[in-house]
Amino acid sequence: MSGGVDSSVAAALLKEEGYQVIGATMQIWPSNELADEADRFGGCCGLDAVLEAKRVAHRLAIPHYVMNFRNLFAQKVIANFCREYSLGRTPNPCIRCNEHIKFDALLSRAKGLDADFVATGHYARIERDGVSGRYLLRKGVDRGKDQSYVLYMMSQNQLRHVLMPLGGFTKERVRQIARELGLAVADKAESQEICFISDGDYTGFLKEYVPQGAKPGPILDREGNTLGEHRGILFYTIGQRKGLGISAREPLYVVAIDRGRNAIIVGSRREIYADELIAADLNWIAMESLRHPIELKAKIRYRHREADAVITSLSRGDGAHVKFKQPQMAITPGQAIVFYHKDTVVGGGTIAQAKEM
């Protein structure tokens, strides 16, 4: 329970269905000072959020626990976030949090309380296939709020022990239920994207936590000509146009980040398109493994429209080659790529590299 409307309504719905519900709020901020900042900017899991969750739990007449995951969150999520940016990649910390905290550490802690399931307020659906017996992850019915993209890494065992009661509801209906229940969080604003960066200034956060990555270096074109100087590779991502500080006859975009040379490579808009990529760290949900090339829809970032692609396992077996029917803009190493068949998540992985056209 984050103190928001989604997890609050999820708890209420499950209690209504007859489950014995225990509210759990995770402490993930590395210090109380940062937690205070989270409250000020509407982030989750700050001190105010804990109190809000406790108030909701009291109204629902369910027990409420605060669980300390600060050290683990710092190791698995914040450290990974900083490391990926220092390597010139753009990570998605929500995915790492789901993988290591919510559906691993929290699930283990829940079993210690004799709980059978961990339930969340995610907009996605978990179902069991009657033929194969596999647990499937499907999109939430509210396509504008669907969160299946950040859940692709879930294992069969995790899916077996997780409930997502909001998957069949729209966000507006969830708010309506909260109002009907008299929950004060019914109209609470959405939490921000990166919960541990309180004011949304990720560049300031990275400058403080990864100072070595803020080393200036050259901005180069494809031919190696120096066009300017960047502030540090931490502060750039593929497809970025703003903040380059260079003038040219046509708009220039970040097309590559060369960590070895501490260089930012820029090019025209056409050059940020690619139709192939290599994906690593694959996880398959709807099938055991990828044995043959398969045509699916692929999504390369959270707000991206899915595109037709053919996915082929690499011969060495530790990744996949993805070939799109149409070029995609700003394929970004470090981001997740998630594969869909209709509304079912087939699997996903991490973008290792885009292949130039």
C-alpha beads as a LAMMPS data file, in Angstrom:
LAMMPS data file: protein, C-alpha beads

357 atoms
356 bonds

1 atom types
1 bond types

-500.0 500.0 xlo xhi
-500.0 500.0 ylo yhi
-500.0 500.0 zlo zhi

Masses

1 110.0

Atoms # bond

1 1 1 0.000 0.000 0.000
2 1 1 1.667 3.164 -1.237
3 1 1 -0.940 5.536 0.147
4 1 1 -2.430 6.003 -3.316
5 1 1 -5.855 5.223 -4.692
6 1 1 -4.893 2.108 -6.672
7 1 1 -3.410 -0.006 -3.884
8 1 1 -6.110 1.223 -1.480
9 1 1 -8.924 0.080 -3.770
10 1 1 -7.099 -3.193 -4.502
11 1 1 -7.073 -3.928 -0.765
12 1 1 -10.759 -3.013 -0.435
13 1 1 -11.815 -5.215 -3.357
14 1 1 -9.928 -8.219 -2.025
15 1 1 -11.423 -7.831 1.428
16 1 1 -14.860 -7.632 -0.176
17 1 1 -14.126 -10.905 -1.996
18 1 1 -13.436 -12.629 1.308
19 1 1 -9.642 -12.563 1.460
20 1 1 -7.893 -11.921 4.773
21 1 1 -5.980 -8.794 3.807
22 1 1 -2.847 -7.351 5.411
23 1 1 -1.673 -3.911 4.301
24 1 1 2.064 -3.543 3.689
25 1 1 3.941 -0.345 2.904
26 1 1 7.553 -0.559 1.791
27 1 1 10.159 1.836 3.124
28 1 1 12.580 2.208 0.252
29 1 1 14.062 5.691 0.648
30 1 1 17.688 5.618 1.842
31 1 1 17.061 8.360 4.425
32 1 1 14.210 10.096 6.192
33 1 1 15.335 13.368 4.626
34 1 1 14.764 11.954 1.149
35 1 1 11.459 10.491 2.284
36 1 1 10.391 13.986 3.345
37 1 1 11.314 15.180 -0.146
38 1 1 9.175 12.399 -1.623
39 1 1 6.178 13.678 0.305
40 1 1 6.790 17.227 -0.837
41 1 1 6.767 16.247 -4.494
42 1 1 4.028 13.613 -4.344
43 1 1 6.284 10.567 -4.527
44 1 1 5.357 7.169 -3.154
45 1 1 6.643 5.510 0.009
46 1 1 7.544 8.727 1.859
47 1 1 6.451 9.344 5.442
48 1 1 3.148 10.958 4.471
49 1 1 2.432 8.002 2.183
50 1 1 2.968 5.605 5.091
51 1 1 0.505 7.561 7.229
52 1 1 -2.019 7.693 4.366
53 1 1 -1.765 3.932 3.876
54 1 1 -2.189 3.402 7.608
55 1 1 -5.346 5.561 7.598
56 1 1 -6.798 3.563 4.695
57 1 1 -5.953 0.285 6.432
58 1 1 -7.682 1.536 9.582
59 1 1 -10.798 2.465 7.600
60 1 1 -10.815 -0.965 5.945
61 1 1 -10.198 -2.604 9.335
62 1 1 -7.136 -4.520 8.168
63 1 1 -3.705 -4.863 9.822
64 1 1 -0.959 -2.632 8.423
65 1 1 2.790 -3.192 8.447
66 1 1 5.675 -0.980 7.371
67 1 1 8.493 -3.058 5.892
68 1 1 12.039 -1.792 5.572
69 1 1 13.620 -2.482 2.176
70 1 1 15.946 0.529 2.176
71 1 1 19.250 -1.313 1.816
72 1 1 17.976 -3.742 -0.784
73 1 1 16.374 -0.937 -2.802
74 1 1 19.628 1.020 -2.720
75 1 1 21.577 -2.036 -3.911
76 1 1 19.201 -3.396 -6.536
77 1 1 17.458 -0.303 -7.895
78 1 1 19.333 2.925 -7.171
79 1 1 22.803 1.445 -7.739
80 1 1 21.627 -0.170 -10.989
81 1 1 20.067 3.118 -12.123
82 1 1 23.329 4.993 -11.537
83 1 1 25.502 2.269 -13.062
84 1 1 23.411 2.044 -16.231
85 1 1 23.550 5.783 -16.834
86 1 1 27.312 5.782 -16.214
87 1 1 27.590 3.126 -18.956
88 1 1 25.663 5.287 -21.424
89 1 1 22.415 3.332 -21.119
90 1 1 18.925 4.488 -20.088
91 1 1 17.415 2.182 -17.443
92 1 1 13.850 1.713 -16.226
93 1 1 14.040 1.571 -12.409
94 1 1 10.366 0.568 -12.027
95 1 1 11.153 -2.729 -13.736
96 1 1 14.091 -3.411 -11.415
97 1 1 11.937 -2.561 -8.391
98 1 1 9.227 -4.964 -9.521
99 1 1 11.807 -7.666 -10.198
100 1 1 13.803 -7.461 -6.973
101 1 1 11.598 -5.728 -4.413
102 1 1 7.838 -6.134 -4.972
103 1 1 7.784 -9.632 -6.446
104 1 1 10.853 -11.091 -4.774
105 1 1 11.730 -9.575 -1.398
106 1 1 8.169 -8.519 -0.531
107 1 1 6.823 -11.895 -1.625
108 1 1 9.334 -13.635 0.648
109 1 1 8.389 -11.338 3.527
110 1 1 4.697 -12.037 2.898
111 1 1 5.275 -15.777 3.149
112 1 1 6.793 -15.107 6.569
113 1 1 3.406 -13.696 7.564
114 1 1 1.713 -16.880 6.276
115 1 1 0.241 -14.955 3.349
116 1 1 -0.613 -16.858 0.181
117 1 1 -0.406 -13.896 -2.192
118 1 1 1.003 -10.436 -2.694
119 1 1 -1.570 -8.119 -4.258
120 1 1 -0.783 -4.834 -5.999
121 1 1 -2.643 -1.985 -7.644
122 1 1 -1.117 -2.612 -11.073
123 1 1 -3.337 -2.275 -14.144
124 1 1 -2.684 -5.728 -15.596
125 1 1 -4.316 -9.160 -15.433
126 1 1 -2.983 -12.554 -14.414
127 1 1 -4.757 -15.634 -15.774
128 1 1 -3.980 -19.323 -16.035
129 1 1 -4.040 -20.980 -19.438
130 1 1 -6.366 -23.985 -19.350
131 1 1 -4.368 -25.906 -21.963
132 1 1 -0.716 -25.347 -21.056
133 1 1 -1.248 -24.666 -17.362
134 1 1 1.056 -21.649 -17.593
135 1 1 0.223 -18.410 -15.858
136 1 1 -0.275 -15.590 -18.343
137 1 1 0.180 -11.847 -17.970
138 1 1 -2.308 -9.763 -19.925
139 1 1 -2.857 -6.064 -20.443
140 1 1 -5.228 -4.168 -18.191
141 1 1 -8.562 -3.289 -19.785
142 1 1 -7.756 0.420 -19.339
143 1 1 -5.234 0.635 -22.164
144 1 1 -4.235 4.153 -21.156
145 1 1 -3.123 2.854 -17.746
146 1 1 -1.918 -0.622 -18.739
147 1 1 1.267 -1.519 -16.829
148 1 1 2.057 -4.929 -18.302
149 1 1 5.211 -3.469 -19.896
150 1 1 6.914 -3.075 -16.498
151 1 1 5.900 -6.572 -15.381
152 1 1 7.386 -8.681 -18.181
153 1 1 10.133 -10.098 -15.928
154 1 1 7.742 -11.991 -13.642
155 1 1 8.351 -15.717 -13.261
156 1 1 5.717 -18.441 -13.236
157 1 1 6.154 -18.825 -9.485
158 1 1 5.675 -15.100 -8.929
159 1 1 2.586 -14.949 -11.146
160 1 1 1.157 -17.886 -9.190
161 1 1 1.421 -15.917 -5.944
162 1 1 0.420 -12.425 -7.116
163 1 1 -3.028 -10.843 -7.441
164 1 1 -3.812 -7.748 -9.508
165 1 1 -7.476 -6.985 -8.826
166 1 1 -7.542 -3.704 -10.780
167 1 1 -6.740 -5.264 -14.158
168 1 1 -10.395 -5.376 -15.158
169 1 1 -11.175 -1.773 -14.174
170 1 1 -10.598 1.657 -15.664
171 1 1 -8.813 4.271 -13.575
172 1 1 -11.972 6.366 -13.373
173 1 1 -13.941 3.387 -12.069
174 1 1 -11.252 2.791 -9.436
175 1 1 -11.562 6.401 -8.282
176 1 1 -15.337 6.016 -8.214
177 1 1 -15.048 2.915 -6.010
178 1 1 -12.742 4.838 -3.673
179 1 1 -15.323 7.633 -3.401
180 1 1 -18.081 5.121 -2.705
181 1 1 -15.951 3.663 0.098
182 1 1 -15.282 7.112 1.505
183 1 1 -11.522 6.837 1.042
184 1 1 -9.733 10.177 1.339
185 1 1 -7.276 9.111 -1.386
186 1 1 -10.022 8.881 -4.051
187 1 1 -8.820 11.965 -5.924
188 1 1 -5.163 11.829 -4.948
189 1 1 -2.823 12.806 -7.779
190 1 1 -0.798 10.171 -9.616
191 1 1 2.651 9.467 -8.211
192 1 1 5.645 10.561 -10.256
193 1 1 7.549 8.382 -12.693
194 1 1 10.825 7.819 -10.786
195 1 1 9.825 7.532 -7.140
196 1 1 13.276 8.072 -5.628
197 1 1 13.960 11.293 -7.549
198 1 1 11.720 13.599 -5.609
199 1 1 11.575 16.678 -7.824
200 1 1 11.969 14.934 -11.178
201 1 1 15.490 16.345 -11.602
202 1 1 17.283 13.128 -12.482
203 1 1 20.317 15.038 -13.787
204 1 1 20.855 16.592 -10.360
205 1 1 20.444 13.183 -8.745
206 1 1 22.978 11.581 -11.079
207 1 1 25.439 14.428 -10.632
208 1 1 25.378 13.803 -6.886
209 1 1 25.453 10.005 -6.954
210 1 1 27.684 9.419 -10.007
211 1 1 30.005 12.445 -10.105
212 1 1 32.526 10.603 -12.307
213 1 1 29.880 10.395 -15.025
214 1 1 29.562 14.170 -15.183
215 1 1 32.888 14.504 -16.986
216 1 1 32.644 16.764 -20.079
217 1 1 33.604 15.344 -23.451
218 1 1 33.228 15.905 -27.188
219 1 1 30.038 15.978 -29.212
220 1 1 30.921 14.330 -32.523
221 1 1 29.212 13.737 -35.839
222 1 1 29.354 10.354 -37.574
223 1 1 32.584 11.330 -39.338
224 1 1 34.300 12.111 -36.043
225 1 1 34.232 15.883 -36.379
226 1 1 33.935 17.754 -33.084
227 1 1 30.825 19.936 -32.981
228 1 1 30.818 20.929 -29.339
229 1 1 31.230 19.726 -25.777
230 1 1 28.771 17.767 -23.638
231 1 1 28.313 17.973 -19.850
232 1 1 28.776 14.242 -19.197
233 1 1 27.278 11.154 -20.834
234 1 1 24.973 10.716 -17.827
235 1 1 22.786 13.525 -19.042
236 1 1 21.975 12.266 -22.532
237 1 1 19.806 9.591 -24.058
238 1 1 19.224 8.290 -27.581
239 1 1 16.924 10.544 -29.598
240 1 1 17.543 13.592 -27.416
241 1 1 17.509 16.921 -29.210
242 1 1 17.219 19.545 -26.486
243 1 1 20.183 20.639 -24.433
244 1 1 22.922 19.821 -26.942
245 1 1 24.071 23.434 -27.114
246 1 1 25.251 23.260 -30.722
247 1 1 23.994 24.983 -33.837
248 1 1 23.719 23.317 -37.235
249 1 1 21.900 23.662 -40.549
250 1 1 19.438 20.971 -39.496
251 1 1 18.205 19.732 -36.114
252 1 1 20.637 17.258 -34.555
253 1 1 19.812 14.356 -32.254
254 1 1 21.803 12.003 -30.051
255 1 1 22.254 8.869 -32.171
256 1 1 24.836 7.050 -30.032
257 1 1 26.711 7.295 -26.738
258 1 1 30.362 6.194 -26.897
259 1 1 31.440 5.518 -23.327
260 1 1 34.940 4.458 -24.401
261 1 1 35.638 7.899 -25.868
262 1 1 33.329 9.697 -23.424
263 1 1 31.637 11.072 -26.532
264 1 1 28.119 11.896 -27.630
265 1 1 27.459 11.122 -31.306
266 1 1 24.848 13.241 -33.071
267 1 1 23.120 13.017 -36.427
268 1 1 19.996 13.892 -38.359
269 1 1 16.491 12.785 -37.417
270 1 1 16.722 10.030 -40.034
271 1 1 19.705 8.565 -38.180
272 1 1 17.797 7.935 -34.951
273 1 1 15.678 5.321 -36.729
274 1 1 16.655 1.650 -36.752
275 1 1 14.843 -1.530 -37.717
276 1 1 16.914 -4.094 -35.813
277 1 1 18.105 -4.598 -32.261
278 1 1 19.687 -7.156 -29.977
279 1 1 17.860 -7.970 -26.737
280 1 1 19.470 -9.587 -23.690
281 1 1 18.363 -10.943 -20.303
282 1 1 15.218 -12.449 -21.778
283 1 1 12.272 -13.691 -19.737
284 1 1 9.464 -15.694 -21.326
285 1 1 6.023 -15.873 -19.739
286 1 1 3.649 -17.350 -22.318
287 1 1 6.148 -20.014 -23.398
288 1 1 9.108 -21.882 -21.970
289 1 1 11.687 -20.557 -24.422
290 1 1 12.133 -19.201 -27.936
291 1 1 12.883 -22.176 -30.185
292 1 1 11.922 -20.791 -33.590
293 1 1 11.562 -17.308 -35.105
294 1 1 8.216 -15.816 -34.146
295 1 1 6.292 -12.772 -35.321
296 1 1 4.912 -10.655 -32.487
297 1 1 4.210 -7.066 -31.537
298 1 1 7.137 -5.387 -29.788
299 1 1 7.169 -2.361 -27.504
300 1 1 10.490 -0.568 -26.956
301 1 1 9.469 1.843 -24.186
302 1 1 6.565 2.466 -21.875
303 1 1 4.728 5.034 -24.014
304 1 1 5.658 3.443 -27.335
305 1 1 3.134 2.055 -29.789
306 1 1 3.720 -1.642 -30.394
307 1 1 5.212 -2.546 -33.759
308 1 1 5.345 -5.733 -35.836
309 1 1 8.614 -7.599 -35.461
310 1 1 10.217 -10.998 -35.973
311 1 1 12.112 -12.308 -32.946
312 1 1 14.863 -14.883 -33.463
313 1 1 16.958 -16.548 -30.776
314 1 1 20.691 -15.903 -31.055
315 1 1 22.777 -18.988 -31.786
316 1 1 24.591 -18.681 -28.476
317 1 1 21.212 -18.810 -26.736
318 1 1 21.551 -15.820 -24.409
319 1 1 19.614 -13.208 -26.330
320 1 1 17.448 -12.468 -29.321
321 1 1 17.615 -10.608 -32.602
322 1 1 14.585 -8.410 -33.270
323 1 1 13.785 -7.260 -36.805
324 1 1 11.015 -4.672 -37.187
325 1 1 8.865 -4.394 -40.290
326 1 1 9.119 -0.612 -40.050
327 1 1 12.022 1.444 -38.639
328 1 1 11.545 2.552 -35.033
329 1 1 12.609 5.873 -33.579
330 1 1 15.220 6.125 -30.816
331 1 1 15.787 2.484 -29.891
332 1 1 17.547 2.989 -26.569
333 1 1 19.977 0.539 -24.903
334 1 1 18.973 -0.135 -21.306
335 1 1 15.253 0.162 -21.931
336 1 1 12.986 -2.886 -21.908
337 1 1 11.557 -4.464 -25.028
338 1 1 8.339 -6.383 -24.390
339 1 1 6.700 -8.801 -26.823
340 1 1 2.934 -9.181 -27.145
341 1 1 0.488 -11.495 -28.863
342 1 1 -2.739 -9.502 -28.880
343 1 1 -3.148 -8.495 -25.213
344 1 1 -0.877 -11.192 -23.762
345 1 1 2.732 -10.597 -22.731
346 1 1 4.787 -13.314 -24.402
347 1 1 8.048 -12.164 -22.833
348 1 1 10.639 -9.440 -22.882
349 1 1 14.207 -8.407 -22.250
350 1 1 16.618 -5.490 -22.152
351 1 1 17.728 -3.670 -25.292
352 1 1 21.474 -4.298 -25.594
353 1 1 22.061 -2.446 -28.857
354 1 1 20.309 -1.063 -31.885
355 1 1 21.680 -2.012 -35.293
356 1 1 22.180 0.869 -37.688
357 1 1 20.216 0.827 -40.938

Bonds

1 1 1 2
2 1 2 3
3 1 3 4
4 1 4 5
5 1 5 6
6 1 6 7
7 1 7 8
8 1 8 9
9 1 9 10
10 1 10 11
11 1 11 12
12 1 12 13
13 1 13 14
14 1 14 15
15 1 15 16
16 1 16 17
17 1 17 18
18 1 18 19
19 1 19 20
20 1 20 21
21 1 21 22
22 1 22 23
23 1 23 24
24 1 24 25
25 1 25 26
26 1 26 27
27 1 27 28
28 1 28 29
29 1 29 30
30 1 30 31
31 1 31 32
32 1 32 33
33 1 33 34
34 1 34 35
35 1 35 36
36 1 36 37
37 1 37 38
38 1 38 39
39 1 39 40
40 1 40 41
41 1 41 42
42 1 42 43
43 1 43 44
44 1 44 45
45 1 45 46
46 1 46 47
47 1 47 48
48 1 48 49
49 1 49 50
50 1 50 51
51 1 51 52
52 1 52 53
53 1 53 54
54 1 54 55
55 1 55 56
56 1 56 57
57 1 57 58
58 1 58 59
59 1 59 60
60 1 60 61
61 1 61 62
62 1 62 63
63 1 63 64
64 1 64 65
65 1 65 66
66 1 66 67
67 1 67 68
68 1 68 69
69 1 69 70
70 1 70 71
71 1 71 72
72 1 72 73
73 1 73 74
74 1 74 75
75 1 75 76
76 1 76 77
77 1 77 78
78 1 78 79
79 1 79 80
80 1 80 81
81 1 81 82
82 1 82 83
83 1 83 84
84 1 84 85
85 1 85 86
86 1 86 87
87 1 87 88
88 1 88 89
89 1 89 90
90 1 90 91
91 1 91 92
92 1 92 93
93 1 93 94
94 1 94 95
95 1 95 96
96 1 96 97
97 1 97 98
98 1 98 99
99 1 99 100
100 1 100 101
101 1 101 102
102 1 102 103
103 1 103 104
104 1 104 105
105 1 105 106
106 1 106 107
107 1 107 108
108 1 108 109
109 1 109 110
110 1 110 111
111 1 111 112
112 1 112 113
113 1 113 114
114 1 114 115
115 1 115 116
116 1 116 117
117 1 117 118
118 1 118 119
119 1 119 120
120 1 120 121
121 1 121 122
122 1 122 123
123 1 123 124
124 1 124 125
125 1 125 126
126 1 126 127
127 1 127 128
128 1 128 129
129 1 129 130
130 1 130 131
131 1 131 132
132 1 132 133
133 1 133 134
134 1 134 135
135 1 135 136
136 1 136 137
137 1 137 138
138 1 138 139
139 1 139 140
140 1 140 141
141 1 141 142
142 1 142 143
143 1 143 144
144 1 144 145
145 1 145 146
146 1 146 147
147 1 147 148
148 1 148 149
149 1 149 150
150 1 150 151
151 1 151 152
152 1 152 153
153 1 153 154
154 1 154 155
155 1 155 156
156 1 156 157
157 1 157 158
158 1 158 159
159 1 159 160
160 1 160 161
161 1 161 162
162 1 162 163
163 1 163 164
164 1 164 165
165 1 165 166
166 1 166 167
167 1 167 168
168 1 168 169
169 1 169 170
170 1 170 171
171 1 171 172
172 1 172 173
173 1 173 174
174 1 174 175
175 1 175 176
176 1 176 177
177 1 177 178
178 1 178 179
179 1 179 180
180 1 180 181
181 1 181 182
182 1 182 183
183 1 183 184
184 1 184 185
185 1 185 186
186 1 186 187
187 1 187 188
188 1 188 189
189 1 189 190
190 1 190 191
191 1 191 192
192 1 192 193
193 1 193 194
194 1 194 195
195 1 195 196
196 1 196 197
197 1 197 198
198 1 198 199
199 1 199 200
200 1 200 201
201 1 201 202
202 1 202 203
203 1 203 204
204 1 204 205
205 1 205 206
206 1 206 207
207 1 207 208
208 1 208 209
209 1 209 210
210 1 210 211
211 1 211 212
212 1 212 213
213 1 213 214
214 1 214 215
215 1 215 216
216 1 216 217
217 1 217 218
218 1 218 219
219 1 219 220
220 1 220 221
221 1 221 222
222 1 222 223
223 1 223 224
224 1 224 225
225 1 225 226
226 1 226 227
227 1 227 228
228 1 228 229
229 1 229 230
230 1 230 231
231 1 231 232
232 1 232 233
233 1 233 234
234 1 234 235
235 1 235 236
236 1 236 237
237 1 237 238
238 1 238 239
239 1 239 240
240 1 240 241
241 1 241 242
242 1 242 243
243 1 243 244
244 1 244 245
245 1 245 246
246 1 246 247
247 1 247 248
248 1 248 249
249 1 249 250
250 1 250 251
251 1 251 252
252 1 252 253
253 1 253 254
254 1 254 255
255 1 255 256
256 1 256 257
257 1 257 258
258 1 258 259
259 1 259 260
260 1 260 261
261 1 261 262
262 1 262 263
263 1 263 264
264 1 264 265
265 1 265 266
266 1 266 267
267 1 267 268
268 1 268 269
269 1 269 270
270 1 270 271
271 1 271 272
272 1 272 273
273 1 273 274
274 1 274 275
275 1 275 276
276 1 276 277
277 1 277 278
278 1 278 279
279 1 279 280
280 1 280 281
281 1 281 282
282 1 282 283
283 1 283 284
284 1 284 285
285 1 285 286
286 1 286 287
287 1 287 288
288 1 288 289
289 1 289 290
290 1 290 291
291 1 291 292
292 1 292 293
293 1 293 294
294 1 294 295
295 1 295 296
296 1 296 297
297 1 297 298
298 1 298 299
299 1 299 300
300 1 300 301
301 1 301 302
302 1 302 303
303 1 303 304
304 1 304 305
305 1 305 306
306 1 306 307
307 1 307 308
308 1 308 309
309 1 309 310
310 1 310 311
311 1 311 312
312 1 312 313
313 1 313 314
314 1 314 315
315 1 315 316
316 1 316 317
317 1 317 318
318 1 318 319
319 1 319 320
320 1 320 321
321 1 321 322
322 1 322 323
323 1 323 324
324 1 324 325
325 1 325 326
326 1 326 327
327 1 327 328
328 1 328 329
329 1 329 330
330 1 330 331
331 1 331 332
332 1 332 333
333 1 333 334
334 1 334 335
335 1 335 336
336 1 336 337
337 1 337 338
338 1 338 339
339 1 339 340
340 1 340 341
341 1 341 342
342 1 342 343
343 1 343 344
344 1 344 345
345 1 345 346
346 1 346 347
347 1 347 348
348 1 348 349
349 1 349 350
350 1 350 351
351 1 351 352
352 1 352 353
353 1 353 354
354 1 354 355
355 1 355 356
356 1 356 357
